């Protein structure tokens, strides 16, 4: 007898379904997710008319056409879950996602029907069952994870007259007083003129930031415009859509509680090219960028040499590789810190995390990853599927303008307390390492202090100890080794473990610090002339604070260190002030309140007062704290007495104290 099909609550099945045993199947839904290569089916949800006994479910209970069942479980809602819950919903998770055809995964419909067969009977809690169904169940309802959470809107830009269509994801709840990051994703040329949701399903460049997993760690606003024409082309021409996008970001800053220091731009192909233009037009709009399979006119990119950029290219994409090579050469000419690395096209999550970490340890602000064996689209597929690369993006903040930092430092009557990270943020890394300075910049420190020593062949390196044993895997005196010999050693971290890091030169530290952070140089007086030469060679006068005054005219900054325990201490303070230092570090082993008060009164109004709390005897009994309760007794007391620069080994705790 011929069966007729019916549509029942969004489910297309045979007419015999309604009387399937004591209980019935009511509804079915396909669950899709976006991957680097598009929208795919990952699970099916079935709704029955009563709670299902999960013990009656096995991997053989259901089959899904084109896929292998990996897990079957019950839930109290028609959604994927890490744990099984009592309920009338059965979730069928697939071992491997099933790619949807372009027709079925069209941006207009986003349907992607799944075909399921219930091969065995299942039990219902409290008694009863649902018999095996010989008919195929076709889902007509679809959930597209992350995609469905975007809203579609249009922005009318007055400056260009364009109506810019865009998708926007808003966190479910804005916490009072909290500022949120924003990610702007720009699609490639193949998506031009397509349906508004196309940027959400072409790949995961937009949806990865709106996924439940990412939002749980980093709630943020995500914006993905849909362009109706090319925004940038290979002849380095661009359209008004660039201006409209920037105006849209300005508009959204007024509409939502956005963190203006954490606005990010990312794009693939044409989108990456468009991002370069945005960065050039307004360098201080975005904190950083993740740029995939795209390049721009290298001759114009010099102004971006200090930006935080991560470029990803497929090595088979020879056109992009050639363009990026020219860009990197241009940035080298502008003293950018650039690192390049070849990665295999395929790798485990742990291997990717290690690769990202290795590049981050270089301390470079511009990174380029080349995927061996991959083309441009492979780069799209891989780049947005590396969580640690996303973590890097979200770690970036707009670097404080170095002129602003200098202004704070030179404002000798200012009350703002400046943090001087002693030897960098070295917890978890090595003292005076480039990575420690990198961490200080990433965490928004105003100043970092480094120790300087001279090698056997006359080079200046950043290292604190006279001997090598404590902080490297080498032996002997620093001064008895050449730079090449020292560079062959590996530094130890704060737990004494040998790392991949090598001893940096002072010039390397200064090149990285330029435009990012002030550098307080600790060194013997005998090295002052050499230090001055290195600072001049690096062009780092705007950030370097020399350990003594230089006679040359110019834009130099220096400090003075005065030992209040020494004879005629007040006379020493007066003499130090005659050279016009920007800061005076007052050291004392015993708390002589009257002497300290007198010294501070002399310095105040002429230079900033600095206290060093890294060890006992440098600021009396005021030593870096391990517990929150001690902060008021140590840092609070020194600040109340007039200290406006604190040199510390515990920058995180000092930040916590100052924020309170």
C-alpha distance (Angstrom), angle and dihedral (degrees) to the residues before:
residue distance angle dihedral
X1 . . .
X2 3.79 . .
X3 3.76 113.8 .
X4 3.77 121.3 -140.6
X5 3.79 122.3 -142.7
X6 3.76 124.4 -129.0
X7 3.79 136.1 -169.9
X8 3.79 109.1 -124.3
X9 3.82 119.0 179.4
X10 3.76 92.5 -33.7
X11 3.82 94.1 -41.5
X12 3.79 125.4 116.3
X13 3.86 108.9 -153.1
X14 3.78 141.0 132.2
X15 3.79 122.2 -74.1
X16 3.81 91.4 -111.0
X17 3.80 90.5 68.4
X18 3.79 98.1 82.5
X19 3.82 92.9 69.5
X20 3.80 98.6 43.5
X21 3.83 101.3 147.5
X22 3.77 122.3 -60.5
X23 3.79 93.5 -35.2
X24 3.77 135.4 32.4
X25 3.76 144.0 -138.8
X26 3.79 110.0 -115.1
X27 3.77 108.5 -179.8
X28 3.82 145.3 0.7
X29 3.78 134.0 -157.7
X30 3.80 135.2 -170.8
X31 3.81 115.2 -135.8
X32 3.79 114.8 -151.4
X33 3.80 132.1 -175.0
X34 3.79 132.0 -167.2
X35 3.80 118.1 -117.3
X36 3.77 131.8 179.9
X37 3.79 89.9 -85.7
X38 3.79 98.5 41.8
X39 3.79 146.2 -81.8
X40 3.82 116.8 -20.9
X41 3.79 138.9 178.3
X42 3.81 110.9 -112.1
X43 3.82 104.6 163.9
X44 3.80 146.5 0.6
X45 3.81 125.1 -136.6
X46 3.82 120.3 -152.7
X47 3.81 123.7 -167.7
X48 3.83 120.4 -153.0
X49 3.79 128.3 -171.6
X50 3.83 93.2 -111.1
X51 3.84 138.9 27.5
X52 3.80 111.6 -75.8
X53 3.82 125.2 -131.3
X54 3.81 102.4 -119.5
X55 3.82 91.6 -156.9
X56 3.80 89.2 68.8
X57 3.81 92.4 59.6
X58 3.82 123.0 93.7
X59 3.78 135.9 164.5
X60 3.81 87.5 -97.4
X61 3.81 95.6 54.8
X62 3.81 92.2 86.6
X63 3.78 139.1 25.2
X64 3.79 125.0 -157.8
X65 3.78 118.0 -156.4
X66 3.79 111.1 -111.5
X67 3.79 95.6 6.3
X68 3.79 145.0 78.4
X69 3.79 119.6 -122.8
X70 3.81 112.6 -122.7
X71 3.80 101.7 173.5
X72 3.82 139.4 6.2
X73 3.80 120.8 -166.1
X74 3.79 144.1 146.7
X75 3.78 127.4 -109.0
X76 3.80 139.4 179.1
X77 3.79 91.2 -122.7
X78 3.79 137.3 31.1
X79 3.79 93.8 -98.8
X80 3.79 137.2 101.4
X81 3.79 115.2 -95.4
X82 3.78 136.7 -176.8
X83 3.82 90.6 -135.5
X84 3.78 132.2 39.8
X85 3.81 116.8 -110.8
X86 3.78 132.0 -171.1
X87 3.78 111.2 -94.9
X88 3.78 149.0 109.2
X89 3.80 93.4 -93.2
X90 3.80 123.5 94.4
X91 3.80 117.8 -159.9
X92 3.80 120.3 -156.8
X93 3.80 110.7 -162.5
X94 3.80 119.5 -163.3
X95 3.78 125.2 -133.3
X96 3.80 91.7 -138.6
X97 3.82 125.5 19.0
X98 3.80 115.0 -108.5
X99 3.79 114.6 -127.8
X100 3.80 113.1 -128.1
X101 3.77 120.5 -135.9
X102 3.79 116.4 -108.6
X103 3.79 88.9 -109.1
X104 3.78 95.5 50.1
X105 3.81 92.8 41.5
X106 3.76 95.3 46.4
X107 3.77 114.4 149.6
X108 3.79 89.5 -126.9
X109 3.81 96.8 59.2
X110 3.80 107.6 14.2
X111 3.79 90.1 -165.6
X112 3.79 110.8 135.4
X113 3.83 100.9 173.6
X114 3.81 118.9 -144.4
X115 3.81 125.8 -147.0
X116 3.83 114.6 -141.0
X117 3.80 134.0 176.7
X118 3.83 123.9 -163.0
X119 3.81 100.2 -143.3
X120 3.81 99.7 180.0
X121 3.77 138.5 34.1
X122 3.79 118.9 -98.7
X123 3.79 131.4 -155.9
X124 3.77 128.5 -118.2
X125 3.81 120.9 -139.9
X126 3.80 110.6 -105.4
X127 3.80 93.2 24.8
X128 3.75 137.4 -53.0
X129 3.76 133.4 75.1
X130 3.76 146.6 -133.7
X131 3.77 112.1 -122.7
X132 3.78 123.1 -132.7
X133 3.80 111.9 -85.4
X134 3.77 119.5 -136.4
X135 3.79 92.2 -166.7
X136 3.79 124.9 87.0
X137 3.77 116.0 -112.3
X138 3.80 115.4 -141.2
X139 3.78 117.9 -162.1
X140 3.77 116.4 -137.4
X141 3.81 96.5 174.2
X142 3.79 120.0 76.8
X143 3.78 137.9 -166.2
X144 3.80 115.6 -162.1
X145 3.79 106.1 -164.2
X146 3.83 112.6 -130.9
X147 3.83 91.8 -6.0
X148 3.80 92.9 76.0
X149 3.81 90.3 53.1
X150 3.81 93.5 65.4
X151 3.79 121.6 93.1
X152 3.79 122.6 -145.3
X153 3.80 118.0 -131.0
X154 3.80 142.8 156.1
X155 3.79 127.1 -130.0
X156 3.80 119.4 -156.1
X157 3.80 108.8 -148.0
X158 3.78 112.1 -154.3
X159 3.80 95.9 -164.2
X160 3.81 94.4 58.2
X161 3.79 101.7 19.8
X162 3.79 89.5 -128.2
X163 3.77 124.9 141.4
X164 3.80 103.5 -141.2
X165 3.80 115.2 -158.6
X166 3.77 114.3 -151.8
X167 3.80 145.7 167.7
X168 3.79 117.8 -130.6
X169 3.79 132.4 -169.1
X170 3.81 117.6 -159.2
X171 3.83 122.8 -169.7
X172 3.79 111.4 -109.4
X173 3.77 91.8 -116.1
X174 3.79 134.1 21.7
X175 3.80 110.1 -148.0
X176 3.83 113.6 -136.8
X177 3.78 112.5 -98.0
X178 3.81 94.5 8.5
X179 3.81 121.9 123.2
X180 3.80 117.7 -149.4
X181 3.82 132.8 -147.3
X182 3.80 121.0 -119.8
X183 3.81 127.8 -145.9
X184 3.80 119.7 -159.4
X185 3.83 112.5 -161.0
X186 3.81 119.6 -164.1
X187 3.82 119.0 -162.5
X188 3.80 128.3 -139.7
X189 3.81 130.8 -102.9
X190 3.81 95.5 -92.1
X191 3.80 89.5 68.6
X192 3.81 96.2 55.2
X193 3.81 113.3 129.2
X194 3.79 95.7 6.1
X195 3.80 131.5 128.2
X196 3.81 116.0 -59.5
X197 3.82 95.1 -108.3
X198 3.80 93.3 52.4
X199 3.85 95.0 101.8
X200 3.80 87.8 58.4
X201 3.81 97.2 56.5
X202 3.79 105.2 29.2
X203 3.80 88.5 80.8
X204 3.79 137.4 -34.4
X205 3.80 98.5 -87.8
X206 3.81 90.3 113.5
X207 3.79 105.3 25.2
X208 3.81 96.9 50.3
X209 3.82 89.2 73.6
X210 3.82 91.6 48.8
X211 3.81 96.0 47.6
X212 3.82 116.5 119.7
X213 3.81 90.1 -116.8
X214 3.81 94.3 54.3
X215 3.79 95.1 40.5
X216 3.79 90.9 53.3
X217 3.82 89.7 60.7
X218 3.79 101.1 27.7
X219 3.81 115.2 21.4
X220 3.78 107.0 -162.0
X221 3.79 145.6 150.4
X222 3.82 115.6 -101.6
X223 3.81 124.2 -160.4
X224 3.81 125.9 -171.9
X225 3.83 116.8 177.7
X226 3.80 121.8 -157.8
X227 3.80 111.7 -139.0
X228 3.79 123.1 -149.3
X229 3.80 94.6 -159.7
X230 3.80 140.1 17.6
X231 3.79 111.9 -63.7
X232 3.83 95.2 -168.9
X233 3.80 134.4 6.1
X234 3.80 142.3 -165.0
X235 3.80 92.0 -92.1
X236 3.82 88.3 62.9
X237 3.78 95.2 -111.3
X238 3.79 119.4 136.4
X239 3.78 137.7 -169.4
X240 3.79 138.0 -125.7
X241 3.79 89.4 -96.2
X242 3.82 86.8 84.0
X243 3.80 91.5 61.8
X244 3.80 91.0 42.3
X245 3.82 91.1 54.3
X246 3.79 91.6 51.2
X247 3.79 90.1 48.7
X248 3.80 88.8 50.1
X249 3.82 90.3 55.5
X250 3.81 89.8 49.9
X251 3.81 89.2 50.3
X252 3.81 92.4 50.0
X253 3.82 90.9 50.3
X254 3.80 86.9 63.4
X255 3.81 94.5 44.7
X256 3.81 100.6 48.1
X257 3.84 137.1 32.3
X258 3.80 95.2 -99.6
X259 3.80 126.3 171.6
X260 3.80 101.8 -124.6
X261 3.82 89.9 -159.7
X262 3.82 91.0 58.4
X263 3.79 106.8 52.0
X264 3.81 111.7 133.2
X265 3.79 133.9 -168.6
X266 3.79 126.9 -159.1
X267 3.76 134.5 168.1
X268 3.77 146.2 158.8
X269 3.81 128.0 -130.3
X270 3.79 107.3 -30.3
X271 3.79 87.6 9.9
X272 3.81 91.7 59.1
X273 3.81 90.1 48.7
X274 3.79 89.7 50.9
X275 3.80 90.3 49.6
X276 3.81 90.9 56.2
X277 3.80 89.0 54.9
X278 3.81 91.4 49.5
X279 3.80 90.8 50.0
X280 3.80 90.9 50.4
X281 3.79 94.4 46.7
X282 3.79 94.2 48.2
X283 3.82 112.2 13.7
X284 3.81 93.6 178.8
X285 3.79 98.8 50.1
X286 3.81 96.8 81.2
X287 3.79 126.5 41.6
X288 3.80 93.7 -149.9
X289 3.78 144.3 -22.3
X290 3.81 139.9 -133.8
X291 3.81 105.7 -151.2
X292 3.80 120.0 -170.0
X293 3.82 126.5 -167.5
X294 3.77 96.9 -18.7
X295 3.80 142.2 106.9
X296 3.80 139.6 179.9
X297 3.79 140.6 -157.2
X298 3.80 102.3 -54.8
X299 3.80 92.7 -155.4
X300 3.80 90.0 67.1
X301 3.80 99.7 44.0
X302 3.81 100.9 79.9
X303 3.83 92.5 102.9
X304 3.82 89.3 62.9
X305 3.81 94.2 58.9
X306 3.82 92.4 107.5
X307 3.81 97.7 42.1
X308 3.80 122.4 108.9
X309 3.81 103.8 -112.1
X310 3.80 133.8 163.7
X311 3.80 115.7 -165.0
X312 3.81 123.3 -166.0
X313 3.81 122.3 -168.4
X314 3.80 137.8 167.8
X315 3.81 110.9 -122.5
X316 3.81 89.6 -136.3
X317 3.81 88.4 58.6
X318 3.80 90.3 85.1
X319 3.79 94.7 171.5
X320 3.79 92.7 57.5
X321 3.81 92.7 41.8
X322 3.81 91.2 53.2
X323 3.80 91.3 48.1
X324 3.79 93.3 47.6
X325 3.82 91.4 49.0
X326 3.81 89.1 58.5
X327 3.80 90.3 47.5
X328 3.80 92.5 52.1
X329 3.82 91.0 49.1
X330 3.80 89.4 52.5
X331 3.80 92.1 49.2
X332 3.80 90.1 49.3
X333 3.79 88.0 57.7
X334 3.81 87.7 56.1
X335 3.84 93.7 50.8
X336 3.79 96.2 -105.6
X337 3.80 117.9 163.8
X338 3.82 101.9 -120.8
X339 3.81 129.9 -178.0
X340 3.81 127.7 -177.5
X341 3.77 129.2 -171.0
X342 3.80 137.3 174.3
X343 3.80 114.1 -132.4
X344 3.80 128.1 -171.3
X345 3.78 112.7 -106.3
X346 3.80 92.5 -122.9
X347 3.80 124.7 40.5
X348 3.79 141.2 146.6
X349 3.80 121.1 -97.2
X350 3.81 90.3 -106.5
X351 3.80 91.8 50.8
X352 3.81 91.0 49.7
X353 3.80 91.2 49.9
X354 3.82 90.0 51.8
X355 3.81 91.2 49.2
X356 3.79 91.7 51.1
X357 3.80 91.5 47.3
X358 3.80 91.7 50.7
X359 3.80 92.3 54.0
X360 3.79 91.9 45.5
X361 3.80 90.5 54.6
X362 3.79 90.3 61.8
X363 3.79 87.9 73.8
X364 3.80 90.2 -136.0
X365 3.77 119.6 149.9
X366 3.83 93.1 -153.1
X367 3.79 116.9 52.1
X368 3.81 128.4 -177.9
X369 3.79 122.8 -165.2
X370 3.82 117.8 -166.6
X371 3.80 115.2 -162.3
X372 3.79 108.7 -144.4
X373 3.81 112.0 -132.5
X374 3.79 93.7 7.7
X375 3.78 132.4 116.2
X376 3.80 129.7 -152.5
X377 3.79 95.9 -76.4
X378 3.79 91.3 47.0
X379 3.79 87.2 58.2
X380 3.83 90.0 54.9
X381 3.79 90.4 49.6
X382 3.79 94.3 50.3
X383 3.80 105.7 34.5
X384 3.79 99.3 61.6
X385 3.80 92.6 44.0
X386 3.82 94.9 65.0
X387 3.83 108.0 92.6
X388 3.81 94.1 -167.4
X389 3.81 90.4 56.8
X390 3.79 87.8 54.0
X391 3.80 88.8 49.1
X392 3.80 88.6 54.7
X393 3.80 90.6 52.4
X394 3.80 92.8 50.4
X395 3.81 91.8 46.9
X396 3.79 90.7 64.0
X397 3.78 122.3 96.9
X398 3.76 131.3 179.0
X399 3.80 103.3 -84.5
X400 3.75 112.2 -120.2
X401 3.77 110.5 -104.9
X402 3.79 105.5 -98.2
X403 3.80 89.7 -137.5
X404 3.79 87.5 58.5
X405 3.81 91.1 51.1
X406 3.80 91.2 48.4
X407 3.79 89.9 49.2
X408 3.81 90.4 54.3
X409 3.79 91.4 47.9
X410 3.80 93.6 47.5
X411 3.80 92.6 46.7
X412 3.79 92.2 92.8
X413 3.80 93.0 -179.1
X414 3.80 93.1 49.8
X415 3.79 118.2 121.0
X416 3.80 96.6 -152.0
X417 3.81 109.3 115.1
X418 3.80 112.6 -132.3
X419 3.80 119.7 -149.0
X420 3.80 116.7 -135.9
X421 3.83 108.6 -163.8
X422 3.81 103.8 -145.6
X423 3.82 108.6 -131.2
X424 3.80 88.1 -14.3
X425 3.79 129.0 -78.2
X426 3.80 91.1 -44.4
X427 3.80 101.7 162.5
X428 3.80 104.3 115.5
X429 3.79 91.2 15.0
X430 3.81 136.7 45.7
X431 3.80 130.8 -66.7
X432 3.81 114.3 -100.2
X433 3.81 91.2 3.6
X434 3.77 121.2 142.6
X435 3.79 86.5 -117.8
X436 3.82 90.8 57.3
X437 3.81 89.8 53.3
X438 3.81 89.4 45.3
X439 3.81 89.8 54.8
X440 3.80 91.3 49.3
X441 3.79 89.9 55.0
X442 3.80 92.9 45.3
X443 3.80 90.8 51.5
X444 3.77 94.5 50.3
X445 3.81 100.9 -110.1
X446 3.80 115.6 167.2
X447 3.81 96.2 -147.4
X448 3.78 140.0 18.0
X449 3.80 126.0 -166.8
X450 3.81 122.6 -146.3
X451 3.80 132.1 -172.4
X452 3.80 117.5 -131.0
X453 3.81 130.0 -152.3
X454 3.79 133.5 173.0
X455 3.80 124.0 -120.1
X456 3.79 127.7 -138.8
X457 3.81 90.0 -98.4
X458 3.80 94.4 49.0
X459 3.81 101.2 -98.4
X460 3.83 122.5 138.4
X461 3.80 116.3 -127.1
X462 3.79 132.1 -179.7
X463 3.79 106.4 -115.2
X464 3.79 133.0 126.0
X465 3.82 107.8 -153.5
X466 3.81 127.6 68.7
X467 3.81 88.7 -138.8
X468 3.79 129.0 52.0
X469 3.80 103.3 -138.7
X470 3.82 101.5 87.9
X471 3.79 98.6 48.3
X472 3.83 105.3 25.9
X473 3.79 140.8 35.7
X474 3.82 89.0 -110.8
X475 3.78 135.2 88.8
X476 3.79 136.0 -136.5
X477 3.78 135.7 36.1
X478 3.79 123.4 -33.6
X479 3.79 89.9 -136.1
X480 3.80 91.7 57.3
X481 3.83 93.9 57.5
X482 3.79 130.9 78.2
X483 3.78 120.1 -127.5
X484 3.80 90.4 -106.9
X485 3.81 90.8 53.6
X486 3.80 91.3 49.2
X487 3.81 92.3 47.1
X488 3.81 88.4 56.3
X489 3.81 90.1 62.1
X490 3.79 126.2 85.4
X491 3.79 121.8 -132.6
X492 3.79 124.1 -126.1
X493 3.78 124.4 -128.3
X494 3.80 126.2 -130.1
X495 3.82 90.3 -81.8
X496 3.79 92.8 54.1
X497 3.80 94.3 -106.6
X498 3.80 118.4 142.5
X499 3.81 111.8 -115.4
X500 3.81 138.5 -172.1
X501 3.81 92.2 -103.7
X502 3.78 123.3 109.5
X503 3.78 131.7 -155.2
X504 3.83 110.2 -84.2
X505 3.76 125.6 -139.3
X506 3.78 119.1 -123.7
X507 3.80 88.9 -113.6
X508 3.82 91.4 55.3
X509 3.80 91.0 52.3
X510 3.80 92.5 47.0
X511 3.81 92.8 47.9
X512 3.78 89.7 54.8
X513 3.81 94.4 42.4
X514 3.82 96.0 52.7
X515 3.76 110.1 114.4
X516 3.80 90.9 3.0
X517 3.79 115.3 65.6
X518 3.83 142.7 -2.5
X519 3.82 114.8 -105.5
X520 3.81 119.3 -144.8
X521 3.82 105.7 -160.1
X522 3.82 117.7 -150.0
X523 3.81 112.9 -164.8
X524 3.82 142.5 128.9
X525 3.81 117.2 -82.7
X526 3.81 89.4 -112.8
X527 3.82 90.6 69.4
X528 3.81 96.3 51.3
X529 3.81 95.5 100.1
X530 3.81 92.5 47.8
X531 3.80 91.2 47.2
X532 3.78 91.3 50.4
X533 3.83 90.1 53.5
X534 3.82 93.0 50.2
X535 3.80 92.4 47.5
X536 3.80 90.3 50.6
X537 3.80 92.3 46.7
X538 3.81 90.5 51.2
X539 3.79 91.8 45.8
X540 3.79 88.2 -127.9
X541 3.81 101.5 136.4
X542 3.80 89.3 119.0
X543 3.82 93.1 63.0
X544 3.81 107.3 24.3
X545 3.80 121.9 95.4
X546 3.80 106.5 -163.2
X547 3.82 121.8 -143.7
X548 3.81 91.1 -122.8
X549 3.80 143.8 11.7
X550 3.81 120.9 -76.8
X551 3.79 123.1 -152.1
X552 3.81 95.9 -138.1
X553 3.74 118.3 103.0
X554 3.76 114.8 -120.1
X555 3.74 145.7 86.1
X556 3.81 95.6 -45.4
X557 3.79 127.9 149.4
X558 3.77 123.5 -162.5
X559 3.78 140.1 169.0
X560 3.78 136.8 -143.4
X561 3.80 127.2 -139.4
X562 3.82 115.4 -154.6
X563 3.81 124.2 -170.8
X564 3.80 106.7 -146.2
X565 3.81 90.2 -167.5
X566 3.81 90.4 65.6
X567 3.82 122.5 92.9
X568 3.81 117.2 -86.3
X569 3.81 90.3 14.3
X570 3.81 95.7 167.3
X571 3.80 90.5 53.1
X572 3.80 88.0 52.4
X573 3.81 90.0 53.3
X574 3.81 92.0 51.2
X575 3.81 91.5 48.1
X576 3.81 91.9 49.5
X577 3.80 91.8 52.8
X578 3.82 91.7 56.5
X579 3.82 89.8 73.2
X580 3.84 91.1 55.5
X581 3.82 100.8 -123.2
X582 3.81 118.8 -170.1
X583 3.81 90.2 -135.8
X584 3.79 138.0 16.1
X585 3.78 118.9 -152.8
X586 3.80 108.4 -150.1
X587 3.80 112.6 -156.0
X588 3.78 126.3 -169.5
X589 3.79 135.4 158.2
X590 3.80 96.9 -161.6
X591 3.78 126.2 50.0
X592 3.82 103.3 -115.5
X593 3.78 99.6 167.4
X594 3.80 97.6 -172.3
X595 3.82 93.8 48.8
X596 3.80 92.5 45.5
X597 3.79 91.9 47.5
X598 3.80 90.9 51.1
X599 3.82 92.6 49.0
X600 3.80 92.7 48.6
X601 3.79 91.5 49.8
X602 3.81 89.9 54.9
X603 3.81 94.9 48.0
X604 3.80 97.1 42.4
X605 3.78 110.6 95.0
X606 3.82 92.2 22.4
X607 3.82 103.4 55.9
X608 3.77 140.8 -8.9
X609 3.80 117.1 -85.0
X610 3.81 113.1 -124.6
X611 3.80 127.1 -165.4
X612 3.80 123.7 -166.9
X613 3.81 112.2 -146.6
X614 3.81 97.4 170.4
X615 3.80 94.4 108.3
X616 3.78 141.3 5.5
X617 3.79 115.4 -82.6
X618 3.80 97.9 32.0
X619 3.80 94.0 84.3
X620 3.77 100.1 12.2
X621 3.78 111.1 -103.9
X622 3.80 92.0 -20.1
X623 3.81 103.4 114.7
X624 3.80 131.1 163.2
X625 3.78 110.9 -79.4
X626 3.79 130.4 -122.9
X627 3.81 94.9 -170.0
X628 3.80 129.4 54.6
X629 3.79 91.9 -130.1
X630 3.81 92.0 63.3
X631 3.80 96.0 54.4
X632 3.79 94.3 84.5
X633 3.81 91.9 51.3
X634 3.81 93.7 48.9
X635 3.79 113.0 28.2
X636 3.79 95.3 18.2
X637 3.80 92.3 55.7
X638 3.81 93.4 49.0
X639 3.80 92.8 47.0
X640 3.81 91.8 50.0
X641 3.81 89.1 52.7
X642 3.80 90.7 55.6
X643 3.79 107.8 -84.0
X644 3.82 112.6 147.9
X645 3.82 98.8 169.8
X646 3.80 121.4 52.0
X647 3.80 119.0 -168.9
X648 3.79 107.4 -155.5
X649 3.79 145.8 167.9
X650 3.82 89.0 -151.0
X651 3.80 104.4 60.5
X652 3.80 94.5 156.3
X653 3.80 92.3 56.2
X654 3.79 92.5 45.3
X655 3.81 89.9 51.5
X656 3.81 89.4 51.4
X657 3.79 90.8 50.6
X658 3.80 95.2 46.5
X659 3.80 91.7 47.3
X660 3.80 90.1 56.9
